[in-house]
Amino acid sequence: MNYAEAYAFLKQCHQEHLLAFWDTLSPPEQASLLAQIATLDFDAIAHCASLLQSPQTATPASITPAHVTELTPAEREAASAIGAVAIR
């Protein structure tokens, strides 16, 4: 994909602003940007956006509490120790 092809592709999707700073990029950066643009799937992006904008299907009656596991003080202490080791 070259600049003209990228511009035409982006213009169809009203996303040509992605090339706004093209002239400030080095040739390797320009090549990287073109490669990234070539991988964009605007149909999939539009579909995801429409899902975010659609009304929620869950109603308060269909929402149930999550299962909760009660820990004894000893279990809680052991779990905390394991977690502390894991994040270090």
C-alpha positions as CSV (number, residue, x, y, z in Angstrom):
1,M,0.0,0.0,0.0
2,N,1.3,3.4,-0.9
3,Y,0.2,6.9,0.3
4,A,-2.3,7.4,-2.5
5,E,-3.9,4.0,-1.9
6,A,-4.0,4.6,1.9
7,Y,-5.6,8.0,1.4
8,A,-8.2,6.7,-1.0
9,F,-9.0,3.8,1.5
10,L,-9.2,6.2,4.5
11,K,-11.3,8.7,2.6
12,Q,-14.0,6.1,2.0
13,C,-14.1,5.6,5.7
14,H,-13.9,9.3,6.6
15,Q,-10.6,8.6,8.4
16,E,-8.2,10.5,6.2
17,H,-7.1,12.4,9.4
18,L,-4.9,9.5,10.2
19,L,-2.5,10.8,7.6
20,A,-2.5,14.4,8.9
21,F,1.1,14.3,10.1
22,W,2.4,12.2,7.3
23,D,5.0,14.8,6.3
24,T,6.5,14.9,9.8
25,L,7.2,11.1,9.8
26,S,10.5,9.6,8.7
27,P,10.4,7.1,5.8
28,P,10.5,4.1,8.2
29,E,7.7,5.6,10.2
30,Q,5.7,6.3,7.1
31,A,6.1,2.6,6.0
32,S,5.0,1.5,9.5
33,L,1.9,3.7,9.4
34,L,1.0,2.4,5.9
35,A,1.4,-1.2,7.2
36,Q,-0.9,-0.4,10.1
37,I,-3.5,1.2,7.9
38,A,-3.4,-1.8,5.6
39,T,-4.5,-4.0,8.6
40,L,-7.5,-1.9,9.6
41,D,-10.9,-3.5,9.2
42,F,-13.3,-0.6,9.3
43,D,-16.3,-2.9,8.8
44,A,-15.4,-4.7,12.0
45,I,-14.7,-1.4,13.8
46,A,-18.1,0.0,12.6
47,H,-19.8,-3.2,13.8
48,C,-18.2,-3.0,17.3
49,A,-19.2,0.7,17.5
50,S,-22.8,-0.2,16.6
51,L,-22.8,-2.8,19.4
52,L,-21.7,-0.1,21.9
53,Q,-24.4,2.3,20.7
54,S,-27.2,-0.3,20.7
55,P,-29.6,-0.6,23.7
56,Q,-28.5,-3.0,26.4
57,T,-30.3,-6.3,26.3
58,A,-29.9,-7.1,30.0
59,T,-32.8,-6.1,32.2
60,P,-32.6,-5.8,35.9
61,A,-34.7,-9.0,36.2
62,S,-32.2,-11.0,34.2
63,I,-29.2,-9.9,36.2
64,T,-28.2,-12.2,39.1
65,P,-25.5,-11.8,41.7
66,A,-22.2,-13.4,41.1
67,H,-21.1,-16.4,43.1
68,V,-19.1,-15.5,46.2
69,T,-16.7,-17.8,47.9
70,E,-16.3,-17.1,51.6
71,L,-12.7,-17.5,52.9
72,T,-11.8,-18.3,56.4
73,P,-9.3,-15.9,58.0
74,A,-6.5,-18.5,57.4
75,E,-7.5,-19.0,53.7
76,R,-7.6,-15.2,53.2
77,E,-4.1,-14.9,54.7
78,A,-2.7,-17.7,52.5
79,A,-4.3,-16.1,49.4
80,S,-2.9,-12.7,50.3
81,A,0.6,-14.2,50.7
82,I,0.3,-15.9,47.3
83,G,-0.9,-12.7,45.6
84,A,1.9,-10.7,47.2
85,V,4.5,-13.1,45.9
86,A,2.9,-13.1,42.4
87,I,3.1,-9.3,42.1
88,R,6.7,-9.0,43.1
